[in-house]
Amino acid sequence: DVLEEVGAGIGLWPGAIKSLAEIGIAPGFWQSRMCPFREAETAAPDGRTLVRFDVAEFTADAPGFVLRRSDLHRSLVDSVAPGTITLGAGVTGVTQDSQSAVLDFANGTRVEAPIVIGADGLRSVVRAALFGEHPPRYSGETCYRGMADFSVVDAGMLSEVQGSGLRCAVHPIDADHVYWWAARRSPADIDESPDQRKQILQQLYAGWKGGFPEALAKTSAAQILKNDLFDRAPLPSWYTGRVALLGDAAHPTTPNLGLGGCMAIEDALVLARALSQD
């Protein structure tokens, strides 16, 4: 119903960065604060490096880094004309024939269009209309996320720490702030209060190296997000007739390395190229 801060951080890799540049998103919103990754590693809870590699070959022509999701949203909203975005318009169904597609909205209105793009996420109404109702697959992991005023030792290192049924990471956004996440094996749909979330994480990750316990200590319980992680089996096609899917509506993946968000951005660019050719 309103545009407001949502989520925490998001990783952007070269494909997404180049896509944003091609559609005219000015890099100024990230250049003043970004911390490009130089190396990546997986480490054990005691701090031992299990594997490390140089990411230079992947970032030679564009950087990879983490930023606030709200900053990315703001840059996209600012790039379109006022009135372009319609809020509070939940889609309940879509039908089509050879001439057009029709969207039904929760407020009872109907809109006819030559093409419909369903970019409505993991539980996409548009996807269900095209391919039927199927529940997403639970990965077996739930994930906690947050932001903290905290400085990492090496801002150029993309580090993930992995233990038995547990993993976490602390990603620099700038010199003084980080985005962190922590995942654990768990049944789905477990309800936890904000205080319980923080207490669970403090107990599970006590003594871990890599900065996560310290970043968690600087995060208020009320700001800790929790989401179960899902994906879906691949579809043979992402469109039918005049209706197509994009992003998580088409190919939802668990949110490792921010690839879900990056693929959605790349989808949008490829789709725009295709439409501009007709």
N, C-alpha and C positions, 0 to 999 in steps of 0.2 A: 504493500500500500504506500510505502514511502521509501525513498532512497536514503539509507543510513549505513553506518559502519557495520560490516558483516565479516565473519571469519577472523583470521589472524594474519599469517604471512602466506606468501606464495612464491615458489621458485620459478624463475624465468630462465630458459635456456636459449641458445642462439636462434633456433627456429622461430620461437615466439618473439624474441627481440627484433629479428629482421622482419617478421610479419607486421609488428606494430609500427616499425619505421616505414614500411611500404604504404601503409594506409594513412600515414601522416601524423602519427602520435609523436609529439615532440619529446626527445629524450631528456629534456630538462628536469622532468619530475623524478628521474632516478639518478642522473649523473652527479648531483650534488651530494648524494648520500650512499651510493651503492658501494658494496664490497665485493668485487669480482672474485670468483673462485680460481685458485691457482692449482691446487691439488685436492684430491679426494682420498678418504681412507675409511676403512672399517676397523674399529678397535674393540677390544674386550673391556669388560667393566673395570678391570684393574689397570687400564691404561695402555696395555700392550697393543701395538699396531698389528693387525692381522693381515691387512693388505693395503697398499697405498699406490696411487698412480697419478700421473700428470694429466690434467684435463686440457692442456694447451692445444692439443690437436682438435678438440671439440669446440674450442672458443677462440680460434685464430681470427675469425672475421666478425665475431660478436661475443660479448661476455655472457657469463652465466652468474646469476646472483639471486638473492632473496630480497623481497621488498614487502611492505605492508599491502595487503590485499585492498584495503580502502584507498590507498594511493593509486593503484592501478584502476580501480573502478572510477575514481574521480577524474583521472586523465581521459578515460573513455567517454564519460558523460560530458565533460567539457568540450569534447571534439565534435559533438553533434548540435544541431540547431535547437533552440528552446522549443518545447512542444513536440519534439520527435518521439519522446518516450511516453507511453501511456501507462499509468500505474493502476493498481487495483483491478486488473482485468484478467481474472483467472479463467483459463480455458477448460471447458468440460468435455469437448469433443470436436472432431473434425471429420468431414465427409468431402467427397470429391466426385466429379465426373470428368468427361473429356474436355470441358470448357473452363472449369474453375474449381477451387476448393472453398469450403465454407467452414468457418470457425464458430462454434457455439461458446458463449461466455456465461459465467456464473450469474451475472446480473440479468440474464434473459436475452441479451442482444445477440445478433448474428452478423458476421462480417464475411463478405465474399472477396476472394483474392485470386489472382492468376497463379500464385505460388505461395506455399506455406513452408516455413522452416521451423521445425520443432527443436528449439534449443532449451528445453524445459527440464533438463537434468535427469538424475538417476531414475526417478519415478515418473518418467515422461508420460503425459496424457496423450501426446501426439504419437509416440511410439506404440502405446497400447491400441490406439485406433488403427494403426497400420498393421501391426503384427500380433495383436492380442495381449491380454493381461498375463504377465508372467512375473513372479516375484524375483527380485535381485538375489544373487548368491551372497551369503554372509561369509566373509573371509576367515572368521574365527578370531579376529582381532578387533579390539576397540581402541580408539586413539584419543589422547588428550592433547590440547594445544593451548599456547598462550604467548604473551609478549612480556618482556621484562627489560628494565633498565639494568643492563649488565654488559660487560666488555669481555670478549673472548681473547684468549692468548694469541691466536693466529687467525686474523680475519680472512685470510685467503685459503683456509683449509675447510673443505666440506667434509665433516666427520660424522659418522653414525656409529653409535656404540651398541653392541648386540650381546645379549646374555640369553639364558634359558627361558624362552617364552616372553622375552622382554627386549625392547629396543628403543632408542631415543636419540635425539640430535638437538644441538643448539646452533642456530644459524645466525650470523651477524647481519643486521640490516644496515647499520652504520657503526661508527666507532663506539657508540654508547648504548645501543639497543639491540636486542636479539629476538628472534622468533624461535620458539622451541616446540617440540612435539615428543610424545612418548606413547608407545603402543604396547599393549599386553594381550595375551591370550585370554579370552573371556567369552562366556555365553552372551548372546545378543540381548538387547533390551533390559539391561540391568540399570535400575534407577539409582542415582547417587546424588546427594546434595553437593553443593560447591565445597563445603568443608570436608565431606567424605572423599571427594576427588583428590583434594590436596593431601589428605592424610594417607590415602592409599598409595599415591605416588611417592610420598616421603618414605614410606615403609619399604616399598618395592625397590627403590633406587638408592637407598641409603648407602653411602660409601662409594658410589660409582664415580669414576673419573670422567673427564670430558666437559665438566661445567654444568651438567644438567641439575644436580641437586642445588647448586648455588643459584642458578637462574630461577628454579622453582621457588626457592625461598624468597625471591624478590617479586613474586607474582601473587597478587591477592586471589583468594579462593574464588571470589565472585567473577573473576576474569578468565577462569579456566574452562575451556570448551571441551565437550566430550561427544564423540560421534562413533558409532559402529562403522566398520569398513566393509563395503560391498563392491561387487562388480557384476557383470553379466556375461553370459556366453556370447561369443561373436555372432553377428548377423551376416548372412551372405550378401545383403544389400542394405544401404542406409536410406533408400527412397522407394516410393511407389507412386507412379504417376506424377502429380503436381506437388506432392508432399515429401519433404526430405527431413532427415534428422541431422543434428550437429552436436559435437561435444559429448557430454555424458549421456545425453539422450540416445546417441548412436553407439558409443563404445566406452562405457564407464569402466574405469580401472581403479584399483586401490591407489591412494594418493602418494605414491613413492616418487621422490624427486620432482614433485609438482607436474608430472607428465600429463595428468588429466587436464589441468588448466592450459598447459602449453599446446596440447593437441587441439583443444577447442579453439584457441586463437588461430592456429594453423588451418583448421577446418574452415573458419570464417574467411580467411584470405583466399583459399583455394576456391571456395564457393563464389566469392565475389568476382574472382577472375573468370570463372565459368559463366556467370550471369552477364558479365560485361561483354562477352563475345557474341551474345545472341542479338 
